[in-house]
Amino acid sequence: MYATLAERAMSPQEYDRLARLIADPAPGSKLAAAKDAGVDLKQLLENLRLTPTERLEKASAEAERRRELRAGLHRVARRDLERTLAKLRAELGWD
């Protein structure tokens, strides 16, 4: 999935520098605040290794996965609602 270095937005030296900053952010820095807030800085770094095209492809695949998950949840919720309504109708004698 990784592209050639020529396609990257960061040089290896920039990547190494950022990796060091993420591993040990300076106290009071924005990176330290993000880390303290639960931001996965290592994931951010890995995403920066990707080309813009690869990042878009990754985001698109994740969006599709979420759409499929949401559709599945809607199907389950609808099925459960229909079952509950059927039980209520039977209890009330509305069959």
C-alpha positions as CSV (number, residue, x, y, z in Angstrom):
1,M,0.0,0.0,0.0
2,Y,2.9,2.4,0.5
3,A,4.0,4.3,-2.5
4,T,7.5,5.2,-3.6
5,L,9.4,7.9,-1.7
6,A,9.0,10.2,-4.7
7,E,5.2,10.2,-4.2
8,R,5.4,11.0,-0.5
9,A,4.6,14.3,1.1
10,M,7.3,13.7,3.7
11,S,11.0,12.9,3.3
12,P,12.4,10.1,5.4
13,Q,14.1,12.7,7.5
14,E,10.8,14.6,8.1
15,Y,9.1,11.3,9.0
16,D,11.9,10.4,11.5
17,R,11.7,13.8,13.1
18,L,7.9,13.6,13.4
19,A,8.1,10.0,14.8
20,R,10.5,11.3,17.5
21,L,8.1,14.2,18.3
22,I,5.2,11.9,18.6
23,A,7.0,9.3,20.7
24,D,8.0,12.0,23.2
25,P,6.0,15.2,22.8
26,A,7.2,18.3,24.6
27,P,5.2,19.0,27.8
28,G,2.6,21.7,27.1
29,S,2.8,21.3,23.3
30,K,-0.2,20.7,21.1
31,L,1.1,17.2,20.4
32,A,1.2,16.5,24.2
33,A,-2.4,17.9,24.5
34,A,-3.6,15.7,21.6
35,K,-2.0,12.7,23.1
36,D,-3.5,13.4,26.5
37,A,-6.9,13.8,24.9
38,G,-6.6,10.3,23.4
39,V,-5.6,11.1,19.9
40,D,-3.8,8.1,18.3
41,L,-0.7,10.0,17.2
42,K,0.9,6.8,15.8
43,Q,-2.1,6.3,13.5
44,L,-1.7,9.9,12.4
45,L,2.0,9.3,11.6
46,E,1.1,6.1,9.6
47,N,-1.5,8.0,7.6
48,L,1.1,10.7,6.8
49,R,3.3,7.9,5.3
50,L,0.5,7.4,2.6
51,T,0.2,9.5,-0.5
52,P,-2.8,11.8,-0.7
53,T,-4.4,9.3,-3.2
54,E,-3.8,6.4,-0.8
55,R,-5.3,8.4,2.1
56,L,-8.4,9.0,0.0
57,E,-8.7,5.4,-1.0
58,K,-8.4,4.4,2.7
59,A,-11.0,6.9,3.8
60,S,-13.3,5.8,1.0
61,A,-13.0,2.2,2.0
62,E,-13.7,3.1,5.6
63,A,-16.7,5.1,4.6
64,E,-18.1,2.2,2.6
65,R,-17.5,-0.2,5.5
66,R,-19.4,2.2,7.8
67,R,-22.3,2.5,5.3
68,E,-22.6,-1.3,5.2
69,L,-22.5,-1.5,9.0
70,R,-25.2,1.2,9.3
71,A,-27.4,-0.6,6.8
72,G,-27.0,-3.9,8.7
73,L,-27.9,-2.2,11.9
74,H,-31.0,-0.6,10.3
75,R,-32.1,-4.1,9.1
76,V,-31.7,-5.6,12.6
77,A,-33.5,-2.7,14.2
78,R,-36.4,-3.0,11.7
79,R,-36.6,-6.7,12.3
80,D,-36.7,-6.3,16.1
81,L,-39.3,-3.5,15.8
82,E,-41.5,-5.7,13.6
83,R,-41.2,-8.6,16.1
84,T,-42.0,-6.3,19.0
85,L,-45.0,-4.9,17.2
86,A,-46.2,-8.4,16.4
87,K,-46.0,-9.4,20.1
88,L,-47.9,-6.3,21.1
89,R,-50.6,-6.9,18.5
90,A,-51.0,-10.5,19.7
91,E,-51.2,-9.4,23.4
92,L,-53.8,-6.8,22.6
93,G,-55.7,-9.2,20.4
94,W,-55.2,-7.0,17.3
95,D,-54.1,-9.9,15.0
